[in-house]
Amino acid sequence: VSSTIAKFTSGCGFNMAYSRSNEPSKCNQPEKCSGGFRGFLVWESTGWTDKDCQRVSCPAHSDAGNDPVTCKCTSGYSGQLAWDSAAQERKGFCQRVLCPVHSDEEGTDPVTCTCTSGYAGHVAWDPDAQQWRDFCSECPFNKFRVGGAPQCPCPRGFRGSLVFESGKRRHGGSRKQHHGEWTYGNCEPVSCPRDSDAVFANTAQQVHVHNQEQSATSKNQHQQPTAALDNGPLMCRCASGYFGDDVTWDWASQQWTGACISSMCPEGFSGKVLSAQSNTCKWEPCPPWPADAGEPQQCRCQDGFVGKVKWDYEEQKWTHNCRLKNCPRDSDATSDVSKQNPARCTCRAPKKCGEVIWDVAGSEWISFCEPCNG
């Protein structure tokens, strides 16, 4: 017994595997686990193993790097992180880095920054420098834009987006920034609503351009808006003879909203429209025969007559040029239209038999006159 105890004490303690290995070095204190792990290596018959090594998690707001030792702060956090080999623990911590001016924070881990309402640009995290890069620049035209978009909208009356080009400078103009400038990108003019005029605000003059989509009753000359964007915000006003609520610009949909109402009554009505809720309009019957066919407000010439029945908006009355249509070949008129009798054509007897009918859609007589039998 005493010899066995002596063997333990003179050998590798109670770890018989060390003494039997005939490798005295294995009797030394086992090595610590590699960096990033806590614990010691364990000898198993033929070699050391790390089965008992436990991974040490990275600190809050950090992620593992390319190797077990390295930890890096996540986006929006900065700090100096290191591995203490002696204590087998991580040192340091990550603290929040505030978003740049004119940007708002989103998320917690990782953190992102987006431009606030009225500003646009791109904010990115530089993981090497552990700081935010780029910036948010003020939108020159719309201060109420929904935040987060990478671009600013074109000025009022134009569809598309402005583009900020960093590093460029322009002498003069209200859109110059110390770190770049806004360019007009793909801005395209948006026509004013029907029966309204485009007004380009300019300190020197105002250019009125009427909308191309003219109504049937408007006689104004129409042109495509050609004023430069620098002339100022585009506004729309109801044209002469029209009224309505203000035609306003919808920044979200980039289009005009509102409509202009004509002061004239609709076709077939005399009087005047006083407001959107009040008018003196009254229905006018169709003109006398032969222009009194059709439903009310849809006046047309009587059957057997050709021409048009039109409403004169200025005179506020019906006008027409209805005239009698000659009977087709092999037929004769058999009614006295001078006495406002319906026009009628009859096949020429005794050689022709059949009938002649009036085609309302084509405004013409259709003959079915054929030689009589016998």
Phi, psi and omega in degrees: 000314181298325179291325179293317178297319179298324180295319180295314185288327181274346181261241185245042178067225182265004179267089184296336181297329180293312185291327183280349182281349183057025176237093184306328183298335181288350177279352179290168177300131181297151182287156176286160176296159181293169183305138181092355181235151179248138178124192182233156175289155182236134179276132178227097175054302187242355181181173179280142177231157180252030185297336180263000180286136181244131181291135178265119184295152175289155179298170179302144177065031176218158180234156178294144178272210182281347179224164183299335183283324190277136170230140180234139178296143180284173182303129180093002179229147178226156179166164178256114182250137181215162178253126177265104184294322183293315182272352183052053179208162181268145180242149177099173180207165180249133179239154186294138173252120183297147177295154179297167179299145180067026175222155183244151181274139176226139180079174180235322184201093007277167179263140172236156179237132177235149182296142179286170180301132181093359179228157179212159181151201181221125179246120182233153180266130176263104185292333180285313180276349182053052177204164180280141178244162181071196190196172174245129182249145184294133175292128187287337188250311187248111181273001183243022180294146175292129185290163175102340180285147182283351183225166177256149180289158174295166180296167180307131179093003180228141180257139180129196184227145169281154179235129180268123178252107183288150178088351181263147177230146178228133180280125180084165178092147185279353184261011180286138175236157183290342182242013179158194179209156176276136173245158190280357172052239183249035181296128178231141181292145177249124183298146175292159178300163180304139177066032174226160182250142176273133180237116177266114181288127180215141181296335183268322184201169174239127182256117180262124179233122183279146181300143180295329183280083183277148178281169183295338185257350183279141181245011181288153177278133185251141178219156176282133178303131182234001182296146181289158180297330182291351180292344178116179182301139177273134178237158177237134177231146180300138181290168179302132182090003180230154178213168180162180176293164180302136175274110187251161181264127178265109184294326184293312182267352181053055176206161179281143176236141183120168181213154178252135183254134179289143176284350178276147175288161179295169179305132179089002180236136175258160182120207184208144174273118183271325178198181179295341182248352187223141177199166177245023185293136175221146185288138177249128181293164179298158179295168182298169177306140009262028183250022186250020178276166178090176180282161176305140182068006175228050185296145177209169179289152177296159176303137181093356179240146178242155181136188183234144171250117185237155176262126178269107184293325181287315180277345181055054177203164178279144172230156179205163174227039182296133179219153185291136177267128180298148177291152181288174179302145179066025175214160182227152174289131184235025176220153181263096183287345179294338177260021178061030173279149178301137178295141181212139176240138182232140179303143186283105179277157007266359186277334183243137179232158180132211180211160177235126182240159181259127178267107184296317183296318182269354181052054180204158175279141174242120184263134173242031181282127180225161178304138179286144178281136177075000000 
